[in-house]
Amino acid sequence: MVSEIFDISAAWSRAVVEFAAGLDPWVQEAAYVGTDLFLAVFAVLFLAAWWRARSVDSRLVGLALFAPVATVIAYGASRTFKSFFEQLRPCQAMTDLTTIATCDPVGDWSFPSNHAAIAGAAAAAIIVAWKRAAPFAVLFAVLEAFSRVFVGAHYPHDVTVGLLVGAAVATAVSLAAARPMAALVDRIAEVERLRPLVRSASAHAALAAAPGGPDDENTSTGPRSYANA
């Protein structure tokens, strides 16, 4: 069963690489550059999720701030997972083909794709913090994964597993960190100079004016929700 899946994946990879080899040089160069630039999009989404969360509640601010950390943890998990396998990359195995990517030396194994794991993790961490960003996050994660196949660096099963591993790990660690991160955000908000990092001015004003707000003696110590304050 595993060998059959690999054969199908290898056939798809060969078809994509052969198609890419026939494209104009500028398209190939754009694809080569894009395989790293797609990851940069997630940095923008991280910032957007954090900025938006400042006007919503402490939990989402904490999740947004933790999203890059969750991505790094998922990347580490992918690298550990990769160490148990010694699968050649398409550009190493299919020497009769010309790939867009510069082929890494043997020993830099193919399964799973770390790029795809990073994309899957970043997308999942962003979605946990900002559900409405899901279409954009998923789109760029898929584009990143496909680009790795397109340039000949990975097989389809490499990027599929990479996406799943990254998303699963990032989601798990983000949800586990949600409560302590929300508490940390509330502590940061108590420091006037640091408050703008975790709470917008309008949100703070609304929270302060609401019953049970910071100026209320009966204020709870739980994570603050101020979207409807």
Secondary structure, DSSP 8 states (H G I E B T S, - for coil): -HHHHHHHHHHHHHHHHHHHHTS-HHHHHHHHHHHHHHHHHHHHHHHHHHHHHTTTBHHHHHHHHHHHHHHHHHHHHHHHHHTT-----HHHH-TTS--SS----TTS--SS-HHHHHHHHHHHHHHHH-GGGHHHHHHHHHHHHHHHHHTTS--HHHHHHHHHHHHHHHHHHHHHHHHHHHHHHHHHHTSTTTHHHHS-HHHHHHHHHSTTSTTSTT---S--B-TT-
